[in-house]
Amino acid sequence: MSHKSFKYYLLSMLILAISTNTFAQSDFNLPIGMSLEYTFYRGNTKIGTMERTLTRIDDDSYVLESNIEVTHFLARMFLRNIEERSVFTFDNNKAKPLQYSYKRGGSKKSRHQNLQFDWQTNQVSDNSQETPWSLDIPVNTVDRHLYQLNVMFDMQDTPDSLQYIVADRGKLKTYDIKNLGSEIISTPLGEIETIKLQRKSKKRSTTVWVANKYNYLPVQIEQIEKGDTYRSVIKKISGL
């Protein structure tokens, strides 16, 4: 698996774990104390695990963190750990980013980002790079980690499509996601009724199965790129 393929696979993983408090700012209250664990594969080969947590900082801000550990010995030759962290608040029942950090280690091409969102000036910047940058952004811009939370909120109305503006590495990107209808899938947790969501680009196709019974959490993710298939499957949900 290439660095680029792995990066985009991880971007597709709409996975959350919820804090010890519900979100009073939103009409959609997430379960208290929920935690999630996933296994992901290249083809039929397990290559690692992911855990995510969501915690409250204060009455107005939260932290969504992801920790990815690559365990397969061949995969570890080019990638070890990936850490993502989004600090955010709520505005009009949407998660709104304040800070975003990304760190990838264990390879010759380690990478990091550290985005700061300034909503007084509607700008995002990253001064951690060799060439710092800043960018004007629309009011509904999110980071590439946090948009995953808004998918859960937006799926309450089961729309035919979803769209997000994402700030990433000095650019604004549009994520278009289509609702492909319902499907029952088999997982380690048993058969689950889901809604199938898909995002396509010129280079890859990403499909996510979200479960109504789990507040539209994703229970399976599949990406196809250049003939390779990458798949992430839920293995544990607690706190519901």
FENMO-V44636 format. One record per residue. N is the residue number from 1. PSI is psi as a letter, one per 40 degrees, with the letter a starting at -180 (NA if undefined). D_CENTER is the distance of its C-alpha to the mean C-alpha in Angstrom with 1 decimal. Layout:
<<N/PSI/D_CENTER> <N/PSI/D_CENTER>>
This chain:
<<1/h/19.6> <2/i/19.5> <3/d/17.5> <4/d/16.3> <5/d/15.4> <6/d/13.5> <7/d/11.5> <8/d/10.6> <9/d/9.9> <10/d/7.3> <11/d/5.7> <12/e/6.0> <13/g/4.7> <14/g/4.0> <15/h/5.6> <16/i/7.7> <17/h/11.1> <18/i/13.6> <19/a/16.5> <20/e/20.2> <21/i/20.5> <22/i/19.6> <23/g/18.7> <24/d/22.1> <25/e/21.0> <26/i/19.5> <27/e/21.4> <28/h/18.6> <29/h/19.0> <30/i/16.5> <31/i/18.3> <32/h/19.7> <33/f/18.9> <34/i/16.3> <35/i/14.7> <36/i/12.8> <37/h/13.4> <38/i/12.6> <39/h/14.7> <40/i/14.0> <41/i/16.8> <42/h/18.4> <43/b/20.9> <44/e/22.3> <45/h/22.0> <46/h/19.7> <47/e/18.3> <48/a/16.2> <49/i/14.3> <50/i/11.1> <51/i/11.4> <52/i/9.5> <53/i/11.7> <54/h/12.2> <55/i/15.7> <56/h/18.1> <57/d/19.9> <58/a/22.5> <59/e/23.2> <60/e/21.2> <61/i/18.2> <62/i/15.4> <63/h/13.2> <64/h/9.6> <65/i/9.8> <66/h/8.5> <67/h/11.4> <68/h/11.8> <69/h/15.5> <70/h/17.1> <71/d/20.3> <72/h/21.9> <73/d/24.8> <74/d/24.6> <75/d/20.9> <76/e/21.7> <77/d/24.2> <78/e/21.7> <79/h/18.6> <80/c/18.5> <81/i/15.8> <82/h/12.5> <83/h/11.7> <84/i/9.3> <85/h/10.5> <86/h/10.3> <87/h/13.6> <88/i/14.0> <89/a/16.6> <90/i/17.2> <91/h/19.3> <92/f/20.5> <93/f/18.2> <94/i/15.1> <95/h/12.8> <96/h/14.2> <97/i/13.3> <98/d/16.2> <99/i/15.0> <100/h/12.3> <101/i/13.0> <102/h/12.1> <103/h/14.6> <104/h/15.3> <105/a/18.7> <106/e/21.1> <107/i/21.9> <108/d/24.4> <109/f/21.7> <110/i/19.8> <111/i/17.7> <112/i/16.6> <113/i/15.6> <114/g/16.5> <115/h/16.0> <116/h/18.3> <117/h/18.2> <118/h/21.8> <119/e/22.1> <120/d/25.9> <121/e/26.1> <122/f/22.9> <123/i/21.9> <124/i/19.2> <125/i/20.5> <126/h/20.0> <127/e/23.2> <128/e/22.1> <129/i/22.7> <130/d/26.2> <131/g/26.2> <132/i/24.7> <133/i/23.5> <134/i/23.0> <135/h/22.0> <136/h/23.0> <137/i/20.2> <138/i/20.4> <139/e/19.9> <140/e/16.8> <141/i/14.8> <142/i/11.3> <143/i/9.5> <144/e/6.9> <145/d/4.5> <146/d/6.4> <147/d/6.8> <148/d/4.5> <149/d/7.4> <150/d/9.9> <151/d/9.5> <152/d/10.9> <153/d/13.6> <154/d/14.6> <155/e/15.0> <156/d/17.8> <157/e/20.0> <158/g/19.1> <159/i/19.3> <160/d/20.2> <161/i/17.5> <162/i/14.7> <163/h/14.5> <164/i/12.5> <165/h/13.9> <166/h/11.8> <167/h/13.6> <168/h/13.3> <169/f/16.3> <170/e/18.9> <171/i/18.1> <172/h/16.8> <173/i/15.0> <174/h/14.9> <175/h/12.3> <176/h/14.6> <177/h/13.5> <178/i/16.5> <179/h/17.5> <180/e/19.6> <181/a/21.0> <182/i/21.3> <183/h/21.5> <184/h/22.4> <185/i/20.8> <186/h/21.9> <187/i/19.9> <188/e/21.1> <189/e/21.1> <190/a/23.4> <191/h/23.3> <192/h/20.7> <193/h/21.0> <194/i/17.9> <195/h/17.1> <196/h/16.1> <197/i/13.8> <198/h/14.1> <199/h/13.3> <200/i/16.1> <201/a/17.3> <202/d/20.5> <203/e/19.2> <204/i/16.7> <205/h/15.7> <206/h/12.5> <207/h/13.1> <208/h/11.2> <209/h/13.5> <210/i/12.8> <211/h/15.7> <212/d/17.8> <213/e/19.4> <214/f/16.2> <215/f/15.4> <216/f/13.2> <217/i/10.9> <218/h/9.9> <219/e/12.7> <220/i/12.7> <221/h/11.0> <222/h/13.5> <223/h/13.8> <224/h/17.3> <225/h/18.5> <226/f/22.1> <227/e/23.2> <228/i/20.7> <229/h/18.4> <230/h/15.3> <231/h/14.3> <232/h/12.2> <233/h/14.1> <234/h/14.0> <235/e/17.0> <236/h/17.3> <237/h/16.7> <238/i/18.9> <239/e/20.0> <240/NA/20.1>>
